[in-house]
Amino acid sequence: MPWSSSNRRARFNKGWYKKRKQILDRDHHVCQWPVEDGNGFPAGICGRPARAVDHRRHDMAHDDDRDSNLWSLCDWHHNIKTQMESAEGKRKRARRNRERAYYDHPAFK
């Protein structure tokens, strides 16, 4: 399960389920992920049935649940976005660990 290592459920803001339904209704239950044509130019949105509501911009400190920061996504694009965010988090953690190990060297003490 993709949520197995996430603390997102515990961080849901009060009224999230109502907000989720509102955003799905606003977007007509259609995935809003932007797609490109064969030449790399914008060609509209995915348009597949959406079941997930996600944050466009992700902030680990808090969740910005303003309507302008929420969009409906199909399962495929929600998984892609989650994987990209997870990979970025792993890169940041690895970078911090390398820096910590570097500055833990006796020469810096």
N, C-alpha and C positions, 0 to 999 in steps of 0.2 A: 504494500500500500504506500503511495507516494507521501502520505502524511505521517508515516511511522516515525520519522525523525524530526518532524516539525512541531513547533510549539504554537502554531497559528491558531488552532482552535481555542486555546487558553487565552489568546489575545483578542478574540473577537470583541468588537465594540458592542455595547448594548444596542439592540435593534438591528444587528447585522442581517438576520434572516429577512426582515422586512425590507431593508435596503437592497439586499440581493434580488428579491422579487421585483422591486421597483426598477432596478437597472436592467434586468432581463426583459421586463415589459417595455422599458424605454427603447431598448435595442431590438425589440420584436423577436427575442429569443434567437437572434442570428449572430454568428461569430463576427466580431469587428476587426479581426486581425488584418492588417493591410497586406495585399498581395501585389506582385509585380507581373508584368507581361514578359514575354520571351526576351525582350531587350533591356529588362531591368527598370522599366518605367512603372510608376504606380498604375494599377489596373483595378482599383476598387478594394473591396473587402472579401474575406473568405466566403461568408454567406452560408456556411453549414450551420446546422442546428447547434445552439449554444446551451450548455448546462452550467457553466462555471462563470462566476464574476470574479475578476481579479483586478489588482491595482496596476495601473499603467506604469507608474514610478514606484519603486519599492524602497522603503526606508526601514531598516531594522529597528530603529528606535521606537517608532510608532507607525500606525497605519492611518494614512490620509484617506478617509472615507467620503471625501467630497465627490459628488456626482461626476465632476470633470476628470477625476483620477480613477474612475472605475469603468470597466468595459466588460462586455460579455464575450466569452471565448468558447469555442468548441473544445472537446476533450483533447484533440490532437494539438491544437495551438496552446492550450493551457499547459499540457505536458512539456512542450518545447520551451515555453517561457520559464517554467519551473526548473527545467534542466539547465537552462542558460544561467539563471540566477544562482543555482546550486554550484555550478562550475565556477562562477565568479567568486562566490564565497570561499570555495576551496582555494582558489588562487590567492585571495587576500590573506587567508589564514596561513598558507605556505610562505608567503612573503613576510608576514609578521614573524613567523617562527624562524626564518632565515636571519632576519634582522636581530631578533632576540639572541640567537646563537652567536651571531657575529659580535654583538656588544657584551656578551657574557664572557668573552675571551679575557684572560688575566691581564692583557695589555691595557684594557679599558678600566681596570679596577684600581 
